[in-house]
Amino acid sequence: MQRHPRCPRQSARPPLLYLHGDRIPARVDLQADRKAGVLRVRGAYREELPSMPGRRGLEDDTVIRALLGELRRAARWQGLEEIAVGTGPGTGGISALLADGGHGADLAAP
């Protein structure tokens, strides 16, 4: 299995691609810690949109808001109470932005 050079993984699982409309703006490395009741986001990475005339990429805040909603749904689906986003070296370019909006996220929020 080849490792994506921009996505240093901490596990053998490949990151999950995040589909927003007809685009894949990000990928995330998730771990369900059922014992602690936490969905751990071990990395969040932006995907570059291929060069296509007339198409603009999505802004980071648009991706973060939508991705947080999907993470909340995933946590509820797994019966987890919290979302914890890792930050720092190797966790991806949008992890810190995601952590600002997702640390201790209220899963009941829309």
N, C-alpha and C positions, 0 to 999 in steps of 0.2 A: 504494500500500500504506500503510495507516495504522499508525502506531507506537503501541504500548500505552503510555499515559502513565507507568505505574509501572515500565516496563522499558526503560530507555535502552540500546539495542543499539549494539554497536560494529561491526556488519556488516549486510549486507542479508539475512542468514539470520534467520528467526524463531527464537526459543528453542524448545526441545523440551519438550513437556509430559511430566511424569513421572506415570504412573498407578500408584497404590498401592491394590490392591484395587479398589474401585469409586469411588475418589476421585482427584482431581488436586490433590495438596497442594503441588506445586512445578513450576517450569519452569527449565530450564538452557540456557545458551548455551555450546555446546561447539565446540572446534576440534581436529582431529587434526593434530598436528605430527609427521608421519611421519619427517621428516629427523632430528628430535631424539628421536623415540621417546616422545613425551609427548602425553597427552590433556589439553588445556587447558580448564579450566572457567572461562570468561570472565565468568560471572555465574550466580548461583543465587538464585531468587526464590520466596517463598512465595505460594501462591494461597489466597485466602480461600474458605472453604466457604460457599456460599450459606446464608442463614438457613433452616434446616429444623428444625422442632420434633423433639426427641428425638435429634438427631444431634450428636455432639461432633466437633470438629476433631481432627486428629492432633497429638500433641506434637512439638516440633521434634526432640527426640532420636530419636524413632521414624522420622521422615522422613529425618533425616541418616543413620542406620544403614542403612536400606533403600536410600536413594539411593547411598550409597557402594558397596554391593554391586552395584548396577546399573552404576555407573561403572567398577568393576573388570571386570565382564563386557564392557562396551563397549570398554574398553582392550584386553583380551585378544583380542576379536573383530577389532579393527583392527591387532593385532600390535604394540601399544604397550607400553612397559615401565613407564611412570610416569604418575601423575596429578598435575597441578599446578593448584591452585585460586587464582585471582586474588582479592585482597581490596582493600578501599578504596572510595572513592566510585564509585558507578555499578555496582558488582558485585553488588548485592542484599543483602537482609537476612540471608540464611543462608550467605553465602559464607564468612564468618569461622568459623562453626561447622563448616562442611564442610572448611575448610582445616585445622582442628585435628585432625580425624580422617582427612583424606585427603592431607595433604602427604607426598609420598614413599611413598604407600600400597604395602604389600606385596601385589602382585596375586595371590599364591598364597594369601592369607588367605581364609577362608570368608566 
